[in-house]
Amino acid sequence: MTGNSVPPHRHAIRYSIRHAELDWRVDDGDVEAPFSTAYDDVYFSRQDGREESRFVFIDNNDLPRRLAAWRARRPFTIGETGFGTGLNMLCAWACFDENAPAEARLHLVSTEKHPLTREALERAWRSWPQLSSRAASLLEQWPPAVAGVHRLQLDARVILDLHFGDAADCLSQLDGQVDAWFLDGFAPSKNPDMWRLELFEAMAAASRPGATFATFTCAGFVRRGLAAAGFHWRKVPGFGRKREMLRGERDESMRPASESTRPASETISARAATPWFQPPPARPAAHVAVIGAGIAGTSVAAALARRGSRVTLVDRAGIAAGASGNPQAALYVKLAVEPNLQSRFYLAALLYTQRWLARLDPQRRWWSDCGLLQLAGDARGIERQRRFLDLYDLPSTVVSASEPADATSLAGIDLEEAALHYPQAGWVDPVALCRHLAATPGVEIRQAELRSLRETESGWQLQLGQSPLCVDQVVFATGHASRDWLDGLPLQSVRGQVSTLALPQQAESGNGPALERVLCAEGYVMPARNGMLTFGATFSPHDADTTLRESDHRRNLDELTRTAPTLARQFAGINPASCGGRASVRAASPDKTPYVGPLPDVARWRNDYAALGKDARRRFECPGSHYPGLWVTTAHGSRGMVSAPLCAELIASRLYDEPMPLERELVDHLHPGRRIIADLIRGR
């Protein structure tokens, strides 16, 4: 599909970014290395690139000693300005494994404007068999060339956040702080656009007290830029034929006085225009209670337990008893035609969830990346999909156009309309997934009702039935029941009923039409599993009844006929009462974006920021007041199977003082207090 260009939305970005343009060169020792034709420069020394990386970045940031002495509960964080082949990051990982204590963790943050393709990366790493196992973990999760943050769990103790885009732009949106910088990239003479003051200022803003840096270059404007941004630098001997290089550290005397009282994870200047989103100071997270054992709660519990927390997972009805209890759930998002903050979040969440599931269940026992077709419907829908593809410009590995013949071939059944094809989307068994997550070591399950909650000197005391439970922090993941505990957050209950039918014998034996992709239109239908076809779902706002309704089965059958008539003919004349199914209640926010983050003190916010009602551009000094140690992940609506896993990483990262898995403006977009500010500005 093509189409006419349209004016960009105010939040619009071109999601697809250009891959690196490469040539391949071989030295006298038959070592093959990539060469950038766009920048006329090498990615690393063909003589001994690994030794150069160790000398320049590892040793000159004093990493072996610092990692050996690391005892903090947060991870040691390394930032890099040019990922390239990943050689520096994987060498840092190797140094961490060799020197850090067993309980330590490592967090890697790297920017890249023109990422290599997976095939190019694989070719580059053939020259480094010593790092092959680490390179394999990177290659398995290598993301598509889409702008934004891509979180990779390299192993149990190491996370890599890849920020695809311009280095200065990416680091200006980094929500987190760095202990050591690898100031890398093509030589300043080859790529002067990267080595500019905005980059050094972004590095300085994202530096922890005592943060160090090292770089191979001694160019004069680099030295001046670093000094202007607040870094001390000094020349030291360089590697190989390079006579000198730079190393140094952040000059703490240049840090604004207003930052001295803030937690290390954040600075006032980062959110000068939106102080209400300032995260609360870090607290202990040795024992955390997670209320709600659906996909939102179990994914948070697993994320925290993986970092070392003891987690008590509380649900009065048990694992996946609510909206996460359907037999199959689609891995699906419907992005806005014009890119906006919500669409950027959901796209990042979809890409993350695909990697996350592949790591959790590589055998695909209870999920499938079979692909998904979003049907266009009428002429208006076709035009909408054309505009969507023009504006987003996403790689075909993420989404592409399918004309009716192509869609028919992909689906395995006759289709008469065009579609968008998401090749790596699919479906998941949410009950099996939630049970798997709840079985993470460190997670204890308590089937009990939360009756009361009160703050103590060291945390919170929960009354679970007749038993008290004392914890450091609490995360609410209670769906539409969250309104009982989260005063001031508007939530809407939305009832949904899915229907199931056993496949006719000829279809189950392979003699009838078999759907091979998830189909989505006004409703959805999944590829059959264990001889059962799952389809639906109804959408009934302000309805919390979970009794199965024959009328809703009829609606689902009618929608199945419109979406997949070839499949529906197998069930012609069937009585809706013979359908199986399940009804549950989802929670939605007014703007259809989840609430994820610290719980705001609504009364304090309304008082502290009341002047926004008269002047929306008014500046404030006071950060937002939050209930200490209370967090929320709710209002995931019908897309929770996609959104909840990345939101779990956001909460766990905040509790453990790590860099966020999203850009700062997207973290703020999810903040539970956003509705308070919006209402104040609108005079509500």
C-alpha positions in Angstrom: 0.0 0.0 0.0 1.2 3.5 -0.8 -0.6 6.8 -0.4 -0.3 10.5 -0.4 1.8 12.2 2.2 -0.1 13.8 5.1 0.9 16.5 7.6 2.8 15.1 10.6 1.2 14.9 14.0 2.9 17.0 16.7 4.3 13.8 18.3 5.1 12.2 14.9 8.5 10.6 14.3 9.7 8.4 11.5 9.8 5.1 13.4 12.0 3.3 10.8 15.7 4.2 10.9 18.3 3.5 8.3 20.6 0.5 8.7 24.3 1.0 8.6 25.9 1.1 5.2 28.8 -1.4 5.2 31.7 -2.7 3.3 33.8 -5.6 4.6 37.6 -5.6 4.8 40.1 -8.3 5.7 43.5 -7.7 7.3 46.7 -9.8 6.8 45.5 -12.2 9.5 42.2 -12.9 7.6 40.2 -11.0 10.3 37.1 -9.6 8.6 35.7 -6.4 9.9 32.8 -4.1 8.9 33.7 -0.6 7.5 31.1 2.2 7.3 30.9 3.6 3.8 28.7 6.4 5.0 31.3 7.7 7.5 34.4 6.3 5.8 35.6 4.8 9.1 36.2 1.5 10.8 34.1 0.1 13.6 37.1 -1.3 15.5 40.7 -2.0 15.0 41.2 -5.0 12.7 44.5 -5.7 14.3 43.1 -6.2 17.8 39.7 -4.6 18.3 39.0 -6.5 21.6 42.2 -5.4 23.2 41.6 -1.8 22.0 38.2 -1.9 23.7 39.6 -3.3 26.9 42.4 -0.7 27.0 40.4 2.4 26.1 37.1 1.8 27.8 37.4 -1.0 30.4 40.8 -0.1 31.9 40.5 3.7 31.6 37.1 3.6 33.4 38.8 1.4 36.1 36.1 -1.1 35.7 37.8 -4.3 37.0 38.4 -2.6 40.4 35.1 -0.8 40.6 33.1 -3.9 39.6 35.0 -6.1 42.1 34.0 -3.7 44.9 30.4 -3.3 43.8 27.9 -4.0 46.6 25.0 -1.7 45.8 21.5 -3.3 45.3 21.1 -1.3 42.1 23.1 -2.4 39.1 26.3 -0.8 38.0 25.4 1.2 34.9 27.5 1.8 31.8 26.5 4.3 29.0 27.8 4.3 25.5 27.4 6.7 22.6 27.8 4.2 19.7 26.8 0.6 19.9 28.2 -0.4 16.5 28.9 -4.2 16.6 28.4 -4.3 20.4 32.1 -5.1 21.0 32.5 -2.6 23.8 29.3 -3.7 25.6 30.1 -7.4 25.4 33.6 -6.8 26.6 32.1 -4.9 29.6 29.9 -7.8 30.2 32.9 -10.2 30.2 34.7 -7.9 32.6 31.6 -7.9 34.9 31.5 -11.7 34.9 35.2 -11.9 35.7 35.3 -9.4 38.5 31.9 -8.6 40.1 30.5 -10.5 43.1 27.8 -13.0 42.5 25.0 -10.8 43.8 25.9 -7.8 41.6 24.0 -6.8 38.5 25.1 -4.8 35.3 23.0 -2.4 33.3 24.2 -1.4 29.8 22.8 1.6 27.9 23.9 2.2 24.4 22.8 4.5 21.6 23.0 3.7 17.8 21.8 5.9 15.0 22.3 3.3 12.2 22.1 -0.2 13.6 23.6 -3.1 11.8 21.3 -5.8 10.4 21.2 -9.1 12.3 23.0 -10.7 9.4 25.8 -8.1 9.5 26.1 -8.5 13.3 26.4 -12.3 12.9 29.1 -11.9 10.2 31.0 -9.4 12.4 31.1 -11.7 15.4 32.6 -14.6 13.5 36.0 -12.9 14.2 35.5 -13.1 18.0 34.9 -16.7 19.1 35.9 -15.8 22.6 32.7 -13.8 23.0 30.5 -16.1 20.9 28.1 -17.2 23.7 27.5 -13.5 24.7 27.1 -12.6 21.1 24.5 -15.3 20.6 22.3 -13.8 23.4 22.5 -10.5 21.6 21.7 -11.9 18.2 18.7 -13.9 19.5 17.1 -10.7 20.7 18.3 -8.2 18.1 15.5 -5.7 17.6 14.2 -4.3 14.3 15.5 -0.9 13.2 12.8 1.1 15.0 13.5 4.4 16.8 13.2 4.2 20.6 14.3 2.0 23.5 14.7 -1.7 23.2 15.3 -3.7 26.4 17.2 -7.0 26.1 17.7 -9.3 29.0 21.2 -10.7 28.1 21.3 -13.0 31.1 20.0 -13.3 34.6 22.2 -10.4 35.8 22.8 -8.2 32.7 20.3 -5.9 30.9 21.1 -4.0 27.7 18.9 -1.0 26.7 19.5 -0.1 23.1 18.4 3.4 22.2 18.0 3.6 18.5 18.4 7.2 17.2 20.7 10.2 17.4 22.9 9.9 20.5 22.3 13.4 21.9 18.5 13.1 21.3 18.4 9.6 22.9 20.5 10.6 26.0 18.4 13.8 26.5 15.4 11.4 26.9 17.3 8.9 29.1 15.4 8.4 32.4 18.2 7.1 34.5 21.8 7.7 35.6 25.2 6.3 34.5 28.3 5.3 36.5 30.8 5.1 33.5 30.7 6.3 30.0 32.2 4.8 26.8 32.4 7.9 24.6 32.7 6.0 21.3 31.6 6.4 17.7 33.2 7.2 14.4 36.1 9.7 14.6 35.1 13.4 15.2 36.5 14.3 11.8 34.2 11.7 10.2 31.1 12.3 12.2 31.1 15.8 13.7 27.3 15.8 14.1 27.6 13.4 17.0 30.5 15.0 18.9 28.6 18.2 19.8 27.9 20.1 23.0 24.3 18.8 23.2 25.7 15.3 23.6 28.1 16.2 26.3 25.4 18.1 28.2 23.1 15.1 28.0 25.8 12.9 29.3 26.4 15.2 32.2 22.7 15.4 33.1 22.6 11.6 33.1 25.7 11.1 35.2 25.8 9.9 38.8 28.1 11.5 41.3 31.6 10.3 40.5 30.7 9.1 37.0 33.8 8.6 34.7 34.3 8.6 31.0 36.9 7.4 28.5 37.3 8.1 24.8 39.8 7.3 22.1 40.0 10.9 20.8 41.8 14.0 21.9 40.2 16.4 19.5 40.2 19.9 20.7 36.5 20.6 20.3 35.8 17.4 22.2 37.9 18.5 25.1 36.2 21.9 25.1 32.8 20.4 24.9 33.4 18.0 27.8 34.8 20.9 29.9 31.8 23.1 29.1 29.4 20.3 30.1 31.1 19.9 33.5 33.6 17.1 32.9 37.2 17.1 34.1 39.4 15.6 31.4 43.1 14.6 31.1 45.2 13.2 28.4 46.6 9.7 28.9 48.6 7.3 26.6 46.4 5.9 23.8 46.2 2.4 22.3 48.5 1.2 19.6 49.5 3.9 17.1 47.3 6.5 18.9 49.6 8.6 21.0 46.9 10.0 23.4 43.3 9.5 24.5 41.1 11.2 27.1 39.7 10.0 30.4 38.0 11.9 33.2 35.0 12.3 35.5 32.0 14.6 36.1 32.8 17.8 38.0 30.4 17.7 40.9 31.0 21.4 41.7 29.1 22.2 38.5 26.0 20.2 39.5 23.1 22.6 40.3 22.6 23.0 44.0 18.9 22.0 43.6 20.0 18.5 42.6 21.9 17.8 45.8 18.8 16.7 47.7 17.3 14.6 45.0 17.7 10.8 44.7 20.5 9.6 42.5 18.1 8.3 40.0 16.8 11.7 38.9 17.6 15.4 38.8 15.3 18.4 39.0 16.5 19.8 35.7 15.3 16.7 33.8 11.7 17.6 34.6 11.8 21.3 35.1 8.6 21.8 33.3 6.8 18.8 34.8 8.0 18.5 38.4 4.9 16.5 39.4 6.4 13.5 37.5 9.6 13.6 39.6 10.0 10.0 41.0 9.9 9.6 44.7 13.2 8.8 46.6 14.4 5.2 46.5 13.3 2.9 49.3 14.2 -0.6 50.3 12.5 -3.3 48.2 13.7 -6.5 50.0 10.0 -7.6 50.5 7.3 -6.4 48.2 3.6 -7.3 48.1 2.0 -7.4 44.7 -1.8 -7.3 44.9 -3.4 -9.0 41.9 -2.3 -12.2 40.2 -3.3 -11.5 36.6 -0.7 -10.7 33.8 0.0 -7.2 35.3 0.7 -8.6 38.8 2.6 -11.8 37.9 4.8 -9.9 35.5 5.7 -7.4 38.2 6.3 -10.2 40.7 8.7 -12.0 38.3 10.5 -8.8 37.4 11.1 -7.9 41.1 12.0 -11.5 42.1 14.6 -11.6 39.3 16.3 -8.6 40.8 16.4 -10.1 44.3 13.2 -9.1 46.0 11.1 -11.4 48.1 7.6 -11.1 46.6 4.3 -12.0 48.2 1.7 -12.3 45.4 -1.8 -11.7 46.8 -5.1 -12.5 45.0 -8.3 -13.5 46.7 -9.3 -15.7 43.7 -6.0 -17.2 42.7 -3.7 -17.0 39.6 -5.3 -15.5 36.5 -8.8 -15.7 37.9 -9.9 -12.4 36.4 -9.5 -10.8 33.0 -6.3 -12.8 32.4 -8.1 -16.1 32.6 -9.2 -16.5 28.9 -8.0 -19.6 27.0 -6.1 -17.5 24.4 -5.2 -13.8 24.2 -4.0 -11.9 21.1 -0.7 -10.2 21.0 -2.1 -7.2 19.3 -2.2 -3.4 19.4 -4.2 -1.1 17.2 -2.0 1.9 16.7 -3.4 5.4 15.9 -3.2 6.4 12.3 -0.9 9.3 13.2 1.9 8.5 15.7 1.3 9.8 19.2 2.7 9.1 22.7 0.2 6.3 23.3 1.1 4.6 20.0 4.8 4.9 20.7 4.3 3.2 24.0 2.2 0.3 22.6 4.6 -0.3 19.7 7.6 -0.5 22.2 5.5 -2.8 24.4 4.6 -5.1 21.4 8.3 -5.4 20.4 9.4 -6.0 24.0 6.7 -8.6 24.7 7.7 -10.6 21.6 11.4 -10.8 22.9 10.3 -11.4 26.5 8.1 -14.4 25.5 10.7 -15.9 23.3 13.1 -15.8 26.2 10.6 -17.2 28.7 9.3 -20.0 26.4 11.6 -20.6 23.5 9.8 -23.9 22.7 6.5 -22.0 22.2 4.6 -24.4 24.5 2.0 -21.8 25.5 2.4 -19.0 23.0 2.8 -18.6 19.3 4.4 -15.9 17.1 2.3 -17.2 14.2 1.6 -13.6 13.0 -1.5 -11.5 13.0 -3.7 -9.9 10.2 -5.5 -6.7 11.0 -8.3 -6.6 8.4 -9.0 -3.3 6.6 -12.7 -3.7 6.2 -14.2 -1.1 3.9 -12.7 1.6 1.7 -12.3 3.9 4.7 -10.3 1.2 6.5 -8.1 0.7 3.5 -7.3 4.4 3.4 -6.6 4.4 7.1 -4.1 1.6 6.7 -2.4 3.5 3.8 -2.0 6.6 5.9 -0.7 4.5 8.8 2.0 2.8 6.7 3.0 6.2 5.2 3.3 7.9 8.6 5.0 5.1 10.6 7.4 3.8 7.9 8.0 0.7 9.9 10.2 -2.2 8.7 8.3 -5.1 7.1 9.5 -7.4 9.9 7.2 -5.3 12.2 4.2 -4.6 9.9 3.5 -4.6 6.2 0.6 -4.4 3.8 -1.2 -7.5 2.5 -3.5 -7.3 -0.5 -6.4 -9.8 -0.4 -4.5 -12.6 -2.2 -1.5 -12.2 0.1 -3.7 -12.1 3.2 -5.5 -15.3 2.0 -2.2 -17.1 1.6 -1.0 -16.0 5.0 -4.2 -16.8 6.8 -4.7 -20.2 5.3 -8.4 -19.4 4.6 -10.1 -17.3 2.0 -10.2 -13.6 2.8 -11.7 -10.9 0.6 -10.1 -7.8 2.0 -6.7 -6.2 2.5 -4.9 -6.3 5.8 -1.9 -5.2 7.8 0.4 -8.1 8.6 2.3 -8.2 11.9 4.5 -11.2 11.3 5.9 -11.6 14.8 2.6 -11.0 16.7 0.3 -13.9 17.6 -1.4 -15.3 20.7 -0.6 -16.5 24.2 -2.2 -18.8 26.8 -2.5 -16.2 29.6 -3.2 -18.7 32.3 -0.1 -20.8 31.5 1.9 -17.6 31.3 0.7 -16.2 34.7 1.4 -19.6 36.3 4.9 -19.6 34.9 5.6 -16.1 36.2 4.2 -16.9 39.6 6.5 -19.9 39.9 9.6 -17.6 39.6 12.0 -18.3 42.6 11.4 -15.7 45.2 7.6 -15.4 44.6 5.2 -16.6 47.3 1.5 -16.9 46.4 -1.1 -16.0 49.0 -4.8 -16.6 48.1 -6.4 -14.0 50.4 -8.4 -10.9 50.5 -6.7 -7.5 51.2 -8.8 -6.0 53.9 -6.8 -3.0 55.0 -3.5 -1.2 54.5 -1.6 1.1 56.8 1.8 2.8 56.7 4.4 1.8 59.3 7.8 3.3 60.2 9.5 0.8 57.9 6.9 0.2 55.2 3.3 -1.0 55.0 1.2 -3.5 57.0 -1.4 -5.4 55.0 -4.3 -7.3 56.6 -4.8 -10.4 54.5 -7.9 -12.1 55.9 -7.0 -12.7 59.6 -3.2 -12.5 59.0 -1.1 -9.3 58.9 1.8 -8.9 56.4 4.5 -6.3 56.8 6.4 -5.4 53.6 8.7 -2.6 52.3 6.5 -1.6 49.3 3.2 -2.5 47.7 2.3 -2.7 44.0 -1.4 -2.7 43.1 -2.2 -4.7 39.9 -5.9 -5.2 40.7 -7.6 -4.3 37.4 -11.1 -2.8 37.8 -11.0 -3.6 41.5 -8.2 -0.9 41.8 -10.8 1.8 42.5 -11.3 0.3 45.9 -7.7 1.3 46.8 -6.6 4.0 44.4 -8.6 7.1 45.2 -8.6 9.7 42.5 -7.7 7.6 39.5 -10.7 7.4 37.1 -11.3 3.8 36.0 -13.9 2.3 33.7 -15.1 -1.3 34.0 -15.5 -3.0 30.6 -17.1 -6.4 30.3 -15.9 -8.8 27.6 -17.1 -12.2 26.7 -15.2 -14.7 24.5 -16.8 -17.7 22.9 -15.3 -21.1 22.1 -16.4 -23.9 19.9 -15.0 -27.4 19.2 -13.8 -27.8 15.6 -15.8 -30.1 13.4 -14.1 -33.5 13.1 -13.1 -32.9 9.5 -11.4 -29.6 10.4 -9.6 -31.1 13.4 -8.3 -33.9 11.2 -6.9 -31.4 8.7 -9.6 -31.8 6.0 -11.3 -28.5 6.6 -10.1 -24.8 6.5 -7.5 -24.1 9.2 -6.7 -20.6 10.3 -2.9 -20.0 10.5 -2.8 -16.4 11.7 -4.7 -14.4 14.3 -7.4 -12.3 12.6 -8.5 -9.0 14.0 -11.3 -6.7 12.8 -14.1 -5.5 15.0 -13.6 -8.8 16.8 -10.9 -11.4 16.6 -10.4 -15.1 16.1 -7.4 -17.2 17.0 -5.9 -20.3 15.3 -7.4 -23.3 16.9 -5.7 -24.8 19.9 -6.4 -28.3 21.2 -9.3 -28.6 18.8 -11.0 -25.5 20.1 -11.6 -22.2 18.3 -11.6 -19.1 20.4 -13.2 -15.9 19.1 -14.8 -12.7 20.4 -14.9 -10.5 22.3 -17.8 -8.3 23.2 -17.2 -4.8 24.6 -19.6 -3.6 27.2 -18.5 -0.4 29.1 -19.8 0.1 32.7 -20.7 -3.5 33.0 -19.2 -5.7 35.7 -21.4 -8.8 35.4 -19.4 -12.0 34.6 -22.4 -14.3 33.9 -22.3 -15.8 30.4 -24.9 -14.5 28.1 -26.4 -16.3 25.1 -26.9 -12.9 23.4 -23.2 -12.2 23.6 -22.4 -15.6 22.1 -24.7 -14.6 19.2 -22.9 -11.3 18.7 -19.6 -13.2 18.7 -20.9 -15.6 16.1 -22.1 -12.8 13.9 -18.7 -11.1 14.1 -17.0 -14.4 13.3 -19.2 -14.6 10.1 -18.1 -11.0 9.1 -14.4 -11.6 10.0 -13.8 -15.1 8.7 -16.8 -16.4 6.7 -14.9 -19.5 5.6 -14.5 -20.6 9.2 -18.0 -19.6 10.2 -19.6 -21.8 7.6 -18.4 -24.8 9.6 -20.7 -23.7 12.4 -23.7 -22.7 10.2 -27.0 -23.0 12.1 -25.3 -23.6 15.5 -27.3 -22.7 18.6 -25.4 -19.9 20.4 -26.3 -21.7 23.7 -24.0 -24.5 22.7 -20.9 -22.2 22.7 -18.5 -22.4 25.6 -16.8 -19.2 26.7 -15.9 -16.9 29.5 -16.8 -13.4 30.6 -14.5 -11.1 32.6 -14.1 -7.4 33.4 -11.3 -5.3 32.3 -10.2 -1.9 33.6 -9.7 1.1 31.3 -8.6 4.7 31.8 -10.4 7.6 30.1 -7.5 8.0 27.7 -7.0 4.2 27.1 -3.4 4.3 28.4 -2.5 2.3 31.5 -1.7 3.9 34.8 1.9 2.8 35.7 4.1 4.3 38.4 4.1 5.7 41.9 0.7 6.5 43.5 0.1 10.2 43.7 -1.4 11.9 46.8 -4.3 13.4 44.9 -5.3 16.0 47.4 -1.7 17.3 47.6 -1.4 17.5 43.9 -4.7 19.4 43.5 -3.5 21.9 46.1 0.1 22.2 45.0 -0.6 22.7 41.3 -4.0 24.4 41.5 -2.6 27.5 39.7 -2.5 25.4 36.5 -6.2 26.1 36.2 -5.3 29.8 35.5 -2.0 29.4 33.8 -1.1 26.1 32.1 2.5 27.3 31.6 3.1 28.1 35.2 6.3 26.7 36.6 6.6 25.0 40.0 9.5 24.1 42.2 7.9 21.4 44.3 8.1 17.8 43.1 4.9 15.7 43.1 3.9 14.2 46.4 3.4 10.4 46.3 2.4 7.8 48.9 5.8 6.4 49.9 6.3 2.8 48.7 2.9 2.5 46.9 2.9 1.7 43.1 0.2 0.9 40.5 0.0 -0.9 37.2 -3.6 -1.0 36.1 -6.1 0.1 33.4 -4.4 -2.2 30.8 -7.8 -2.7 29.1 -8.0 -5.3 26.3 -4.3 -4.9 25.5 -2.8 -5.9 28.8 -1.1 -9.0 27.4 1.1 -6.6 25.4 1.4 -3.7 27.7 1.8 -5.3 31.2 5.3 -7.0 30.7 7.0 -3.7 29.7 5.1 -1.8 32.5 6.4 -4.4 34.9 10.0 -3.6 33.9 9.2 0.1 34.4 8.1 -0.4 38.0 10.9 -2.9 38.8 13.5 -0.5 37.3 12.2 2.4 39.4 12.2 0.4 42.6 15.8 -0.7 41.9 17.0 2.7 40.7 17.8 1.5 37.2 17.5 3.3 33.9 13.9 3.1 32.5 13.0 0.9 29.6 11.3 3.8 27.8 12.1 7.4 27.0 11.3 9.9 29.7 8.3 11.4 28.0 6.7 8.0 27.6 7.4 7.2 31.3 5.6 10.4 32.1 2.8 9.6 29.7 2.0 6.5 31.8 2.2 8.2 35.2 -0.9 7.7 37.3 -1.0 11.4 38.1 -1.4 12.6 34.5 -5.1 12.8 34.8 -4.9 15.1 37.8 -2.7 17.5 35.9 -5.0 17.3 32.8 -8.1 18.0 34.9 -6.5 21.0 36.6 -5.5 22.5 33.3 -9.0 22.0 32.0 -10.5 23.6 35.1 -12.1 20.4 36.4 
